[in-house]
Amino acid sequence: MKKNNLLIKLATYVVLLAASWAILAPLSIMLFSSLKSKKDLLENPTGLPSEWIFSNYAAAWEKGNMIRNSFNSIIVTGFSVAIVVVFGSLAAYAITRIKVGSIAGWTLSAFMLGLILPASAGLIPLFTQIHNMGLFDTRTGLILIYSAQCMSMTVFIFSKFFITIPSEIEESARMDGLNHWKTFWIIIVPLVLPATVTVIIINTLSVWNDFFNALVFLSTPEKQTLPLGLIAFKGQFSTDWSQLFAASIIIAFPILLLYLFLQRYLIDGLTAGSVKG
C-alpha cells in the first residue's frame, strides 16, 4: 500500500513538473527574447541574451502607442466587466431565486448556450446589427459586444454560488422588511465576494487580451486597444520580434498584477463553486 502511494505521489509530481515546464518555458523564452537584439534573437532564439537590450521596452512603448491604447483598453475593459458583473449577478439571482414554473430552467439553459457556441458563429449578423445601430468603430459598440459574450460564463458562475446560499437567510431578511432588491445588495452580494472576484478576473483577462473583436469592429487607430496595437510591429517585409515580445509583456503585466493581488479570492471562488455546486 505504501509503495502504491509513493508511486502515485511520484507520478503526480512528474505531471505537475511537466505542466509547469510547459507553461514557464514559453514565458521565459518570450521574456529573454524581449531583451535581445534582432541579430541575437535570430542566432540564439532560446538562450540567454548575449547583450541585455532594455531599450526594447522603451521603443515598444512608443511604437505601440501604449498610452493611447492603454486608455482605450481600460475604458473598454472597465465598463464591460462592470456591466457583466452587475447584470450577470442580477440575472443569476433571478434565475435561482425567483422561480416561475420552468422559466428559470429554460432561461439558464439559454445562457449556457453561450458557453457552447463560438463567438465567431454569429459574427456576420452581429456585425450587421452593430453597423445598423451606428456603433461600428466605437468603444460603446465594443463594450456591448464584450458584455454579451462574457454574460454566459458570468451567469453560470454566479448561479452556482447562489444555489449554495440557504434560503433561510433571505427569509429572515424579508421578515426584517427587506424586499428582493435590498436583500440582494445588502445580504447576498457580500456572501458571493469570491464569485465576484472570480468573474472580474476571468472577464478582465478575456476582454483585455481580445484581438479578434477589436480587429473586426474598430477601424480608426485612435480607438485601438492594446492587443490591436501589436500590429504596428508587423511590417510588410520584416517583423521586429524583440520589440513585439516586449510589447506583449507590457500588455500582460497589469493582468499579472491583478491576479497576484486577487488570487486568494479566485482560488476560493473556483473551489467553492466546484465543491458546493
C-alpha angles and dihedrals in degrees: 000000000000090000091053091049090050092051091048091051091047092050090048092053091047091052092046092049091049091049091048091050092049089055101038099042096066091043091051092049090050092049094049092043090055089061097050133092119244091257094047092049092054094045097041110021099164104031134080118288116268086212123020108231105194090167087079088079094052090048092047091050092054099037093046093050088233097174095054095039092045090056091051093047093049092050095046095042095043096050094040094052092044092052092047094048095049100042095033092054092046091049093048091048092051092048095050100037111025101057121180110180111297095328093102093055093048091047092052090048090052090053091048090059086072089065091055104041116074116238091238091061092078098034099115098048090041091052091049092049094048091048093049090050090055092242099116112124092014132116089228092060092048091049091053091049094051092045091054094045094049096044098086096056091044094053090046094053095044094046091055089055097044090054090059094055111095113243089224089077091060092043090056090049091052090050086057089055101262119141125212092274097051092040090056097049100036102035111017104039095060090050093057098049093124090053091048093051091046091053092047094052096044095046094042089053091048096048098037094053098039115124104162101064093042089052094050101040102036125066109164121076092225090069098044119131124219098268090049090053089067087078088076090072094054110086129190093249104015142020127216096224096177092058090041091056090046091052091049091054091049090053093047095046098080091050090050090053091048091053093047092053096044103030093108091059091043093054091046090050096049095045095044092050093049097045102039098032 
